[in-house]
């Protein structure tokens, strides 16, 4: 009798409920439904993980950009300091050159004054001995 009903498209499940689908097809359908639900749950979980990853990458990108700006600022300060150092060095070299010239002038003046002193001492000696 079950075969006759099965030929007509009427089936009974394991609890003797009347079904239109074959029990095997009904089981496969339910299995597919569960598989799809698992897939959807996994996709939702994957989407959450992907969103967290994207947020982390965005945050990391912002941090990298901030560090890049800081590095550029530090490099600019360093370059400015180097230029200032060069300027200071040039100024000091100019002062050294000026002082060297002044030293030479003073040495020449000293030699001249020493000659004058010697000449005057000679004259004083001559005048005092006469």
MMTF fields as JSON, N, C-alpha, C and O atoms, coordinates in Angstrom:
{
  "mmtfVersion": "1.0.0",
  "mmtfProducer": "UNKNOWN",
  "numBonds": 519,
  "numAtoms": 520,
  "numGroups": 130,
  "numChains": 1,
  "numModels": 1,
  "chainsPerModel": [1],
  "groupsPerChain": [130],
  "chainIdList": ["A"],
  "bondAtomList": [4, 2, 8, 6, 12, 10, 16, 14, 20, 18, 24, 22, 28, 26, 32, 30, 36, 34, 40, 38, 44, 42, 48, 46, 52, 50, 56, 54, 60, 58, 64, 62, 68, 66, 72, 70, 76, 74, 80, 78, 84, 82, 88, 86, 92, 90, 96, 94, 100, 98, 104, 102, 108, 106, 112, 110, 116, 114, 120, 118, 124, 122, 128, 126, 132, 130, 136, 134, 140, 138, 144, 142, 148, 146, 152, 150, 156, 154, 160, 158, 164, 162, 168, 166, 172, 170, 176, 174, 180, 178, 184, 182, 188, 186, 192, 190, 196, 194, 200, 198, 204, 202, 208, 206, 212, 210, 216, 214, 220, 218, 224, 222, 228, 226, 232, 230, 236, 234, 240, 238, 244, 242, 248, 246, 252, 250, 256, 254, 260, 258, 264, 262, 268, 266, 272, 270, 276, 274, 280, 278, 284, 282, 288, 286, 292, 290, 296, 294, 300, 298, 304, 302, 308, 306, 312, 310, 316, 314, 320, 318, 324, 322, 328, 326, 332, 330, 336, 334, 340, 338, 344, 342, 348, 346, 352, 350, 356, 354, 360, 358, 364, 362, 368, 366, 372, 370, 376, 374, 380, 378, 384, 382, 388, 386, 392, 390, 396, 394, 400, 398, 404, 402, 408, 406, 412, 410, 416, 414, 420, 418, 424, 422, 428, 426, 432, 430, 436, 434, 440, 438, 444, 442, 448, 446, 452, 450, 456, 454, 460, 458, 464, 462, 468, 466, 472, 470, 476, 474, 480, 478, 484, 482, 488, 486, 492, 490, 496, 494, 500, 498, 504, 502, 508, 506, 512, 510, 516, 514],
  "bondOrderList": [1, 1, 1, 1, 1, 1, 1, 1, 1, 1, 1, 1, 1, 1, 1, 1, 1, 1, 1, 1, 1, 1, 1, 1, 1, 1, 1, 1, 1, 1, 1, 1, 1, 1, 1, 1, 1, 1, 1, 1, 1, 1, 1, 1, 1, 1, 1, 1, 1, 1, 1, 1, 1, 1, 1, 1, 1, 1, 1, 1, 1, 1, 1, 1, 1, 1, 1, 1, 1, 1, 1, 1, 1, 1, 1, 1, 1, 1, 1, 1, 1, 1, 1, 1, 1, 1, 1, 1, 1, 1, 1, 1, 1, 1, 1, 1, 1, 1, 1, 1, 1, 1, 1, 1, 1, 1, 1, 1, 1, 1, 1, 1, 1, 1, 1, 1, 1, 1, 1, 1, 1, 1, 1, 1, 1, 1, 1, 1, 1],
  "groupList": [{"groupName": "UNK", "atomNameList": ["N", "CA", "C", "O"], "elementList": ["N", "C", "C", "O"], "formalChargeList": [0, 0, 0, 0], "bondAtomList": [1, 0, 2, 1, 3, 2], "bondOrderList": [1, 1, 2], "singleLetterCode": "X", "chemCompType": "L-PEPTIDE LINKING"}],
  "groupTypeList": [0, 0, 0, 0, 0, 0, 0, 0, 0, 0, 0, 0, 0, 0, 0, 0, 0, 0, 0, 0, 0, 0, 0, 0, 0, 0, 0, 0, 0, 0, 0, 0, 0, 0, 0, 0, 0, 0, 0, 0, 0, 0, 0, 0, 0, 0, 0, 0, 0, 0, 0, 0, 0, 0, 0, 0, 0, 0, 0, 0, 0, 0, 0, 0, 0, 0, 0, 0, 0, 0, 0, 0, 0, 0, 0, 0, 0, 0, 0, 0, 0, 0, 0, 0, 0, 0, 0, 0, 0, 0, 0, 0, 0, 0, 0, 0, 0, 0, 0, 0, 0, 0, 0, 0, 0, 0, 0, 0, 0, 0, 0, 0, 0, 0, 0, 0, 0, 0, 0, 0, 0, 0, 0, 0, 0, 0, 0, 0, 0, 0],
  "groupIdList": [1, 2, 3, 4, 5, 6, 7, 8, 9, 10, 11, 12, 13, 14, 15, 16, 17, 18, 19, 20, 21, 22, 23, 24, 25, 26, 27, 28, 29, 30, 31, 32, 33, 34, 35, 36, 37, 38, 39, 40, 41, 42, 43, 44, 45, 46, 47, 48, 49, 50, 51, 52, 53, 54, 55, 56, 57, 58, 59, 60, 61, 62, 63, 64, 65, 66, 67, 68, 69, 70, 71, 72, 73, 74, 75, 76, 77, 78, 79, 80, 81, 82, 83, 84, 85, 86, 87, 88, 89, 90, 91, 92, 93, 94, 95, 96, 97, 98, 99, 100, 101, 102, 103, 104, 105, 106, 107, 108, 109, 110, 111, 112, 113, 114, 115, 116, 117, 118, 119, 120, 121, 122, 123, 124, 125, 126, 127, 128, 129, 130],
  "secStructList": [7, 2, 2, 2, 2, 2, 2, 6, 6, 7, 3, 3, 7, 6, 6, 7, 7, 3, 3, 1, 1, 7, 2, 2, 2, 2, 2, 2, 2, 2, 2, 2, 2, 2, 2, 2, 2, 2, 2, 2, 2, 2, 2, 2, 2, 2, 2, 2, 2, 2, 2, 2, 2, 2, 2, 2, 2, 2, 2, 2, 2, 2, 2, 2, 2, 2, 2, 2, 2, 2, 2, 2, 2, 2, 2, 2, 2, 2, 2, 2, 2, 2, 2, 2, 2, 2, 2, 2, 2, 2, 2, 2, 2, 2, 2, 2, 2, 2, 2, 2, 2, 2, 2, 2, 2, 2, 2, 2, 2, 2, 2, 2, 2, 2, 2, 2, 2, 2, 2, 2, 2, 2, 2, 2, 2, 2, 2, 2, 2, 7],
  "xCoordList": [0.812, 0.0, 0.866, 0.544, 1.95, 2.832, 3.406, 3.624, 3.656, 4.184, 3.157, 3.5, 1.901, 0.825, 0.691, 0.529, 0.755, 0.676, 1.914, 1.827, 3.088, 4.326, 4.257, 4.774, 3.598, 3.44, 2.547, 2.668, 1.679, 0.787, 1.419, 0.822, 2.598, 3.29, 2.932, 3.102, 2.436, 2.111, 3.023, 3.135, 3.682, 4.67, 4.391, 3.655, 4.994, 4.907, 6.323, 7.249, 6.473, 7.808, 7.974, 7.15, 9.056, 9.377, 8.37, 8.335, 7.552, 6.528, 5.145, 4.132, 5.115, 3.898, 3.016, 1.788, 3.691, 2.98, 2.941, 3.883, 1.84, 1.697, 2.528, 2.46, 3.321, 4.187, 3.981, 3.6, 4.248, 4.162, 5.518, 5.582, 6.59, 7.942, 8.397, 7.958, 9.275, 9.883, 10.674, 11.248, 10.716, 11.461, 12.943, 13.519, 13.551, 14.96, 15.145, 16.081, 14.255, 14.345, 14.068, 14.717, 13.113, 12.799, 14.014, 14.335, 14.69, 15.887, 16.991, 17.654, 17.193, 18.221, 17.903, 18.794, 16.614, 16.197, 16.504, 17.032, 16.172, 16.463, 17.976, 18.451, 18.724, 20.174, 20.729, 21.604, 20.199, 20.629, 20.275, 21.053, 19.101, 18.675, 19.643, 20.046, 20.012, 20.954, 22.332, 22.988, 22.746, 24.027, 24.021, 24.99, 22.936, 22.821, 22.841, 23.466, 22.159, 22.156, 23.576, 24.013, 24.286, 25.679, 26.54, 27.385, 26.301, 27.058, 26.787, 27.711, 25.532, 25.164, 25.795, 26.295, 25.763, 26.381, 27.885, 28.457, 28.51, 29.946, 30.257, 31.239, 29.411, 29.606, 29.436, 30.186, 28.449, 28.274, 29.519, 29.996, 30.032, 31.24, 32.43, 33.227, 32.533, 33.606, 33.487, 34.49, 32.268, 32.032, 32.448, 33.044, 32.127, 32.535, 34.058, 34.626, 34.708, 36.17, 36.771, 37.72, 36.203, 36.71, 36.53, 37.422, 35.391, 35.156, 36.154, 36.681, 36.417, 37.406, 38.785, 39.526, 39.118, 40.401, 40.515, 41.549, 39.459, 39.454, 39.619, 40.357, 38.946, 39.083, 40.527, 41.093, 41.114, 42.495, 43.446, 44.361, 43.233, 44.092, 43.919, 44.9, 42.683, 42.448, 43.157, 43.803, 43.034, 43.694, 45.204, 45.885, 45.719, 47.158, 47.592, 48.645, 46.792, 47.093, 47.141, 48.028, 46.2, 46.197, 47.442, 48.065, 47.8, 48.987, 50.248, 51.14, 50.314, 51.457, 51.522, 52.601, 50.381, 50.343, 50.814, 51.562, 50.375, 50.822, 52.334, 53.016, 52.849, 54.291, 55.052, 56.138, 54.484, 55.116, 55.204, 56.237, 54.126, 54.116, 55.145, 55.869, 55.209, 56.204, 57.617, 58.485, 57.849, 59.181, 59.559, 60.703, 58.615, 58.882, 59.213, 60.139, 58.442, 58.714, 60.094, 60.831, 60.438, 61.756, 62.868, 63.895, 62.666, 63.66, 63.825, 64.943, 62.708, 62.785, 63.526, 64.336, 63.252, 63.956, 65.453, 66.286, 65.781, 67.186, 67.878, 68.997, 67.212, 67.794, 67.978, 68.989, 67.007, 67.106, 68.279, 69.029, 68.427, 69.539, 70.874, 71.83, 70.959, 72.187, 72.533, 73.689, 71.515, 71.753, 72.201, 73.104, 71.564, 71.951, 73.384, 74.145, 73.751, 75.116, 76.107, 77.144, 75.791, 76.672, 76.806, 77.902, 75.688, 75.711, 76.571, 77.4, 76.372, 77.179, 78.658, 79.513, 78.955, 80.346, 80.964, 82.101, 80.216, 80.726, 80.96, 81.958, 80.028, 80.196, 81.433, 82.203, 81.62, 82.793, 84.081, 85.074, 84.073, 85.254, 85.557, 86.718, 84.499, 84.695, 85.29, 86.174, 84.794, 85.333, 86.793, 87.624, 87.105, 88.489, 89.379, 90.486, 88.899, 89.688, 89.917, 91.028, 88.87, 89.007, 90.022, 90.879, 89.912, 90.827, 92.262, 93.205, 92.431, 93.776, 94.377, 95.552, 93.57, 94.052, 94.426, 95.466, 93.569, 93.839, 95.108, 95.91, 95.295, 96.502, 97.75, 98.736, 97.706, 98.846, 99.121, 100.274, 98.063, 98.222, 98.858, 99.75, 98.371, 98.918, 100.373, 101.167, 100.731, 102.122, 103.015, 104.098, 102.544, 103.318, 103.466, 104.539, 102.348, 102.39, 103.346, 104.097, 103.306, 104.205, 105.663, 106.492, 105.967, 107.334, 107.759, 108.88, 106.841, 107.154, 107.398, 108.34, 106.552, 106.721, 107.998, 108.673, 108.328, 109.569, 110.78, 111.744, 110.726, 111.812, 111.922, 113.011, 110.765, 110.754, 111.307, 112.067, 110.935, 111.431, 112.945, 113.652, 113.433, 114.876, 115.603, 116.627, 115.066, 115.691, 115.7, 116.685, 114.589, 114.506, 115.446, 116.069, 115.555, 116.5, 117.936, 118.741, 118.255, 119.587, 119.856, 120.928, 118.873, 119.023, 119.192, 120.023, 118.405, 118.521, 119.882, 120.493, 120.376, 121.706, 122.781, 123.706, 122.664, 123.632, 123.606, 124.655, 122.438, 122.303, 122.777, 123.352, 122.55, 122.963, 124.466, 125.022, 125.117, 126.55, 127.379, 128.592, 126.817, 127.606, 127.983, 128.654],
  "yCoordList": [-1.178, 0.0, 1.256, 2.257, 1.174, 2.323, 2.572, 3.721, 1.496, 1.659, 2.318, 3.152, 1.939, 2.517, 4.003, 4.802, 4.381, 5.804, 6.542, 7.7, 5.873, 6.491, 6.781, 7.795, 5.859, 6.118, 7.319, 7.972, 7.615, 8.765, 10.046, 11.119, 9.942, 11.108, 11.413, 12.545, 10.421, 10.609, 9.699, 8.506, 10.286, 9.555, 9.757, 10.659, 8.899, 9.014, 9.169, 8.484, 10.088, 10.268, 9.311, 8.417, 9.491, 8.549, 8.561, 7.613, 9.601, 9.622, 9.423, 9.749, 8.889, 8.562, 9.779, 9.705, 10.904, 12.082, 11.982, 11.5, 12.442, 12.404, 13.54, 14.678, 13.21, 14.193, 14.084, 13.039, 15.212, 15.211, 14.849, 14.281, 15.179, 14.894, 13.522, 13.006, 12.973, 11.719, 11.978, 13.056, 11.037, 11.24, 11.56, 12.39, 10.926, 11.194, 12.614, 13.306, 13.045, 14.412, 15.411, 16.454, 15.099, 15.964, 16.071, 17.153, 14.936, 14.937, 15.753, 16.543, 15.573, 16.339, 17.843, 18.681, 18.154, 19.563, 20.154, 21.261, 19.413, 19.884, 19.994, 20.939, 19.01, 19.07, 20.302, 21.0, 20.55, 21.716, 23.006, 23.96, 23.029, 24.206, 24.453, 25.59, 23.389, 23.525, 23.968, 24.816, 23.37, 23.75, 25.228, 25.947, 25.663, 27.076, 27.984, 29.044, 27.565, 28.36, 28.444, 29.508, 27.314, 27.305, 28.226, 28.97, 28.154, 28.996, 30.48, 31.292, 30.816, 32.207, 32.666, 33.786, 31.787, 32.14, 32.351, 33.293, 31.467, 31.607, 32.883, 33.574, 33.177, 34.403, 35.635, 36.603, 35.604, 36.711, 36.868, 37.982, 35.757, 35.785, 36.298, 37.101, 35.821, 36.294, 37.789, 38.503, 38.266, 39.693, 40.507, 41.575, 39.99, 40.686, 40.746, 41.79, 39.622, 39.573, 40.524, 41.254, 40.501, 41.374, 42.84, 43.656, 43.179, 44.566, 44.976, 46.088, 44.08, 44.377, 44.568, 45.477, 43.703, 43.813, 45.139, 45.803, 45.519, 46.793, 47.956, 48.897, 47.909, 48.965, 49.031, 50.113, 47.855, 47.824, 48.389, 49.141, 48.03, 48.517, 50.032, 50.748, 50.521, 51.966, 52.683, 53.71, 52.139, 52.745, 52.726, 53.711, 51.6, 51.492, 52.491, 53.115, 52.647, 53.625, 55.035, 55.812, 55.376, 56.706, 56.892, 57.953, 55.858, 55.942, 56.097, 56.875, 55.354, 55.469, 56.89, 57.475, 57.438, 58.805, 59.811, 60.736, 59.627, 60.516, 60.416, 61.431, 59.193, 59.008, 59.598, 60.152, 59.478, 60.035, 61.551, 62.142, 62.181, 63.638, 64.038, 65.018, 63.277, 63.57, 63.43, 64.251, 62.405, 62.181, 63.321, 63.776, 63.779, 64.894, 66.145, 66.885, 66.373, 67.523, 67.431, 68.416, 66.258, 66.065, 66.272, 66.877, 65.775, 65.949, 67.434, 67.913, 68.155, 69.586, 70.326, 71.211, 69.967, 70.6, 70.294, 71.177, 69.054, 68.659, 69.442, 69.922, 69.569, 70.324, 71.786, 72.404, 72.329, 73.714, 73.872, 74.846, 72.895, 72.943, 72.841, 73.518, 72.018, 71.877, 73.186, 73.607, 73.828, 75.105, 76.152, 76.943, 76.153, 77.095, 76.835, 77.772, 75.557, 75.192, 75.706, 76.267, 75.517, 76.008, 77.527, 78.066, 78.212, 79.671, 80.105, 81.006, 79.464, 79.785, 79.523, 80.315, 78.42, 78.07, 79.132, 79.55, 79.565, 80.593, 81.904, 82.589, 82.247, 83.472, 83.374, 84.329, 82.213, 82.034, 82.093, 82.661, 81.519, 81.572, 83.017, 83.413, 83.798, 85.211, 85.969, 86.808, 85.668, 86.314, 85.918, 86.759, 84.646, 84.171, 84.889, 85.308, 85.031, 85.723, 87.177, 87.691, 87.842, 89.228, 89.333, 90.217, 88.421, 88.433, 88.142, 88.724, 87.253, 86.946, 88.179, 88.486, 88.879, 90.101, 91.138, 91.79, 91.273, 92.224, 91.826, 92.686, 90.515, 90.03, 90.391, 90.87, 90.162, 90.516, 92.016, 92.439, 92.815, 94.267, 94.667, 95.514, 94.028, 94.345, 93.886, 94.549, 92.76, 92.289, 93.294, 93.635, 93.758, 94.747, 96.032, 96.632, 96.442, 97.656, 97.46, 98.367, 96.256, 95.962, 96.045, 96.661, 95.426, 95.476, 96.924, 97.319, 97.706, 99.111, 99.862, 100.648, 99.625, 100.294, 99.842, 100.641, 98.542, 98.044, 98.713, 99.065, 98.888, 99.569, 101.009, 101.526, 101.633, 103.028, 103.103, 104.016, 102.158, 102.139, 101.962, 102.639, 101.044, 100.818, 102.075, 102.462, 102.69, 103.918, 105.006, 105.725, 105.112, 106.13, 105.792, 106.686, 104.512, 104.098, 104.406, 104.834, 104.191, 104.507, 106.007, 106.437, 106.775, 108.235, 108.663, 109.517, 108.068, 108.406, 108.011, 108.757, 106.858, 106.387, 107.35, 107.703, 107.76, 108.669, 110.004, 110.597, 110.471, 111.757, 111.681, 112.64, 110.595, 110.461, 110.191, 110.468, 109.705, 109.391, 110.533, 110.562, 111.377, 112.471, 113.461, 114.444],
  "zCoordList": [0.0, 0.0, 0.0, -0.64, 0.722, 0.758, -0.62, -1.002, -1.382, -2.726, -3.636, -4.473, -3.467, -4.277, -3.984, -4.907, -2.73, -2.36, -2.841, -3.249, -2.796, -3.231, -4.719, -5.187, -5.481, -6.911, -7.157, -8.194, -6.255, -6.384, -5.824, -5.916, -5.254, -4.733, -3.296, -2.842, -2.571, -1.162, -0.371, -0.652, 0.637, 1.415, 2.891, 3.292, 3.679, 5.132, 5.672, 5.237, 6.632, 7.224, 8.386, 8.579, 9.18, 10.244, 11.387, 12.172, 11.505, 12.559, 11.956, 12.575, 10.753, 10.021, 9.716, 9.737, 9.43, 8.94, 7.43, 6.8, 6.857, 5.406, 4.818, 5.281, 3.779, 3.113, 1.617, 1.09, 0.938, -0.516, -1.128, -2.219, -0.421, -0.915, -0.438, 0.59, -1.216, -0.808, 0.463, 0.619, 1.352, 2.597, 2.339, 3.042, 1.365, 1.076, 0.561, 0.96, -0.324, -0.851, 0.266, 0.344, 1.123, 2.269, 3.193, 3.684, 3.426, 4.272, 3.622, 4.293, 2.331, 1.617, 1.655, 1.796, 1.525, 1.578, 2.943, 3.044, 3.989, 5.35, 5.581, 6.211, 5.061, 5.184, 4.456, 4.968, 3.249, 2.488, 3.223, 3.229, 3.84, 4.608, 5.77, 6.014, 6.482, 7.6, 7.104, 7.709, 5.988, 5.408, 5.016, 5.258, 4.417, 4.031, 5.264, 5.249, 6.322, 7.547, 8.126, 8.564, 8.123, 8.582, 7.711, 8.208, 6.412, 5.48, 5.757, 5.791, 5.95, 6.223, 7.55, 7.653, 8.557, 9.843, 9.676, 10.223, 8.919, 8.681, 7.887, 8.159, 6.912, 6.128, 7.016, 6.884, 7.925, 8.863, 9.742, 9.959, 10.239, 11.067, 10.257, 10.741, 9.019, 8.146, 7.908, 7.912, 7.7, 7.471, 8.689, 8.557, 9.89, 11.118, 11.22, 11.541, 10.946, 11.005, 9.961, 10.244, 8.76, 7.694, 8.084, 7.851, 8.671, 9.097, 10.172, 10.139, 11.133, 12.166, 11.544, 11.918, 10.591, 9.911, 9.169, 9.232, 8.472, 7.737, 8.704, 8.413, 9.844, 10.855, 11.358, 11.51, 11.614, 12.095, 11.052, 11.386, 9.791, 8.717, 8.566, 8.363, 8.664, 8.593, 9.737, 9.53, 10.932, 12.097, 11.922, 12.207, 11.453, 11.206, 10.144, 10.27, 9.105, 8.054, 8.61, 8.255, 9.48, 10.107, 10.96, 10.94, 11.708, 12.553, 11.698, 12.034, 10.594, 9.683, 9.121, 9.032, 8.747, 8.211, 9.262, 8.947, 10.509, 11.591, 11.785, 11.921, 11.798, 11.964, 10.785, 10.954, 9.6, 8.403, 8.527, 8.213, 8.982, 9.162, 10.219, 10.043, 11.319, 12.357, 11.8, 12.097, 11.003, 10.433, 9.491, 9.495, 8.693, 7.782, 8.593, 8.26, 9.663, 10.532, 11.16, 11.2, 11.645, 12.263, 11.235, 11.543, 10.024, 8.964, 8.631, 8.441, 8.562, 8.279, 9.378, 9.1, 10.627, 11.757, 11.668, 11.873, 11.366, 11.245, 10.133, 10.311, 8.987, 7.883, 8.277, 7.941, 8.983, 9.448, 10.406, 10.337, 11.304, 12.249, 11.521, 11.9, 10.493, 9.723, 9.021, 9.007, 8.437, 7.776, 8.792, 8.519, 9.972, 11.023, 11.464, 11.708, 11.567, 11.953, 10.926, 11.284, 9.644, 8.585, 8.648, 8.495, 8.873, 8.967, 10.15, 10.025, 11.292, 12.478, 12.221, 12.618, 11.561, 11.263, 10.352, 10.568, 9.337, 8.435, 9.191, 8.964, 10.094, 10.881, 11.767, 11.877, 12.398, 13.247, 12.437, 12.891, 11.254, 10.391, 9.975, 9.881, 9.727, 9.383, 10.566, 10.393, 11.782, 12.984, 13.18, 13.523, 12.966, 13.097, 12.092, 12.428, 10.867, 9.84, 10.241, 10.106, 10.734, 11.181, 12.322, 12.326, 13.283, 14.428, 13.982, 14.517, 13.015, 12.498, 11.84, 12.038, 11.06, 10.41, 11.476, 11.387, 12.469, 13.552, 14.303, 14.666, 14.539, 15.205, 14.397, 14.956, 13.094, 12.24, 12.293, 12.374, 12.248, 12.319, 13.647, 13.697, 14.74, 16.052, 16.186, 16.853, 15.559, 15.584, 14.864, 15.338, 13.717, 12.953, 13.766, 13.823, 14.401, 15.224, 16.408, 16.767, 17.011, 18.124, 17.675, 18.345, 16.547, 16.01, 15.773, 16.094, 15.204, 14.938, 16.236, 16.335, 17.232, 18.518, 19.223, 19.873, 19.087, 19.687, 19.027, 19.706, 17.698, 16.991, 17.474, 17.727, 17.592, 18.053, 19.467, 19.79, 20.304, 21.684, 21.702, 22.448, 20.873, 20.805, 20.342, 20.905, 19.327, 18.816, 19.886, 20.055, 20.601, 21.645, 22.793, 23.366, 23.134, 24.177, 23.768, 24.595, 22.508, 22.004, 22.108, 22.533, 21.718, 21.793, 23.249, 23.557, 24.142, 25.575, 26.079, 26.844, 25.674, 26.086, 25.563, 26.295, 24.337, 23.763, 24.481, 24.734, 24.804, 25.47, 26.925, 27.439, 27.56, 28.942, 29.058, 30.121, 28.11, 28.145, 27.623, 27.828, 27.021, 26.485, 27.5, 27.184]
}
